[in-house]
Amino acid sequence: MNKLFFDIETLPADEKAIPTLKYLYERKISKIDPESDKIPESFEKFFDKTALDGTYGRICCIAYALNDKPVEVLSGSDDEALMVRKFWEIAGSADLIIGHNIRDFDLPFIMQRSAILGVKPTWNKFEEPGKKPWDMAKFLSFARYKNAPIFDTMWEWSNWVDKWSNKTIEHLALAMGIPTPKEGIDGSQVASFYKAGKIKEICDYCMRDVETVRAVYKRITFEGVKDTESAPF
C-alpha cells in the first residue's frame, strides 16, 4: 500500500480579489441590524480569514512524503495551478492519504483550489453513477467514521468524538515524545512570514509538520510494534 503523508500552508486572497471581497464584505455587514449590539468585523479581519477558505485563499506550499521516503515540498505561489497539478500527479500513486485535520481542511481546500484553477484531481470526489468501484477513477470519500482512503490523525486519535477532536499535531507529538514542528513559526504566522519574503522558513515548517504526522501515524497505528507489551502507551 502506498501511503502519502502531506500538509499545506495557506495564504489570504491575492490582492486582485480585493474589489470582489470588498463587495462581499459590504453585502455581509449590510445585513447586520443597525440597532443591534453586534459590532461587524473589520475588512482586514474578513480578508485575513480568506486563508481558511479555498474559494479565495491560496496555497503557499504543499509538503509531502511517500511511505518512508524523504519529505519534499512543492512551492509555487506564483503558479499555484502548477503546484496543485503536481500534487495530484503525486497523489495519484497513493492508496492512502494521511495527515492531521486533512479531512476538514487541507483536502477540501485543495479540492476547492483545483476547481477554481481548473485542475482535475486524480482522486475523484464524486462517485460515477452506473459504474462499479473498480471501474471508476480513485474515489475520495469524505465520509465520517472511515480511515480510508483518508486517514486523519486528528479524528483517529479522538475516535470520532467531537469534543476530543481539537488536539493539534503538536499536542499529540509532545505527548509521544516527538519533537514539536512549531519551532520558530506556526500556522498563524504564515501570512506575515510570506509578506517578509520568508518562503523557505514556511516550506521548512510545512515539511516538519509532515515528518511529525508520519511519526504520530506510526505510533497510533502501532506500526513496527511487535506486541502490545512493547507498545509506547
N, C-alpha and C positions, 0 to 999 in steps of 0.2 A: 504494500500500500504506500503510495506516495503522499507524504504529508507536507502541506505548505503552511508555514508559520509566517504571519505578517502583521504589520501595523502601519497606520498612516498618520501624518501630521497635516493639519488643515489650516487654511487662511481665510480671512474675511473676503468679501467680494472684490473683484477688480474695480478700480476707480471708474471705469467706463460704465459700470452698472449704477453709479450714484444717482443719476436722474431718475431711473426707474425705481430705485429704492426710496428716494425721497417722495415719489408719488405714492408708493405703497405705505410709507410711514404716515403721510398726511391722511391717507384714507383710514388708517388704523386709529389715529388719535382723534379723528373727526367723529368717531363713534362713541367716544367717551362722554358721558353726561357732564356738561359743564358745572352742574350743581353738586356733583358727587365729590367725595374727598380723594378720589383716585388721582394720583399725580402721574401723568404719562412719562414713560421713559424717554430719555434724550435720543436724538437721532444717532448720536455717536454710539450709544449702547445698542441701539437697534441694528446699526451697521456691524458692530463687532460680533453680534450674535449670528451673523450670516456664516461665520466659520463653523457653526454647528449644523449647517443645513446645506446639502449639496445642490439645492436649487440655485443659489447664488455664490455660495462659498467655493473655495478652490482647494485642490490637493497640492500641498507643498512637496511632499516626498512619500514614497512607499518603500519600507524596508521589508525584506523577505528572506526566508531560508527554506530550502527544500530538504526535508529529512534532517540529516546531521551535517549538511554542507555549511560552509561559512555564510554568515549573513551578508547580504548585498543590499544595495539601495538604488532606487530609481528616483531621480530628482529632475524636475523639469517644469518649474513654474512658468517658464516662457513658452513651453509647448506641452501643456497639460494633456492634450489628446494623445500625443505620442507616448507619454508616460503611462497613461491608462491602457493604451493598446498593448504596450509591452507587458504590463501586469497581467492582462487577460491571456496573453500568449503563454506566460509562465504558469498561471493558474490552470490552464487547460491540461497540464500534465499531472495535476494533483487529484487525488481521490478524497482527501480530507483537508479542509481549510480550517486552520486553528489560530485563535487569537483571543484577546481579552476585550469583552464588550463589542465584538465584531458583528454579532447578530443584530444589535440595536443601533450601532453607529457606523463602524468602518465599512462594512459591506453595503448597507443601504446608501451610504454617502457615495461610494464608488459606482453603484448602480445608477444613482441619480446623475452623477457627473458623466457617466457613459451615455445616458440618454441625451443630456444637454449637448455633449460634444459629438454625438453621432458615432460612437464607438460600440460595436456589437460585442457583448461579452461572450466568452467561450462557454461559460456556465449560463444556462437559460433560467430565468426566474419563473417563467410560465410553462406549465405543462402543455404539451401539444395534444389537443383532442383527437381521439381515434388512434393514437399511437401507443404501443407498449413501451414501458420504461427503457428497454434495451434498444428501441428504435429511435428514441429521442436524443437530442443533444443533452449534455450533462444538465441535470435539473437542480437548481439551487433553492432548497426549501428553507424558508424562514420560520417554519412551524415550531412552536414551543415543545418542550419535553423531548427533544431529539438531540443527539450528539453526532449526527452525520447527515449530510456532508459538511455541516458547520459544527465545529467543536468550540464552544465558547467557554473559556476557563472561568469567567465570572459566574455564569449560570451553572456550570457543572459544580463549582465549589459550593454554591448556595443550594444545590439540589432543587433549583427552580422555585425556591421560596423567596418571594419578592422582598420581604423585609430584611433578608440577609444578602441581597444581590448588589449592594453598593460597595463592595470591597474592591479597592483598586489593586492593580497588579503589584504595586509597591507594598501594599498591606499584606498580601499573600507571600510575596517574596521574602520579606523580612521575618515573617513567622517561620519560614522554612530555612532560614539561614542563607538565603540567596541575596547577593548584594543588590541594593536599590539601583534602578536605572535612572533615577531622577537627579543625580549629582549635577548641580550647576544649572539645571533647566527643568521645567515641567511643562505640561501642555498649555497652561495659561500664559506662558511666556513666548510661545512660538511666534505670534504675530510681531511682538516687539523685537525679537531676535531677527526676524525676517527683514523688518524695516532697517535694522542696523547692518544688514548685509551678512549676518552670521549664519549662512546657509549650511556650512559644514557642521557647525555645532548642532543645528536642528537634525541633520541627517545622522550624525553620530548618536544623538539621543534616541532617535527612532530605531536605530539598529540595536541599541542597548535594550530597548523595550522588547524587541523580537527575541534576543538572547534570553531575556528574563521569562518571557512567555513560554519558550521552549523548555526551560528548566522547570517552571511551575507545572507545565503539562506532564512532564515525565514524572514529577512527584505525585500528582493527583491520580495518575493512571498506573502508578507503581511500575513504570517501565524500568526494567533492569533489576527489580527487586525479586529475588528468587522465592521467598516465602514470607508469610505475614509476620513472623517473629523478627525479621530484619527490617520491617517497614519503619520509616523515619518518624511516624507518629501514630 
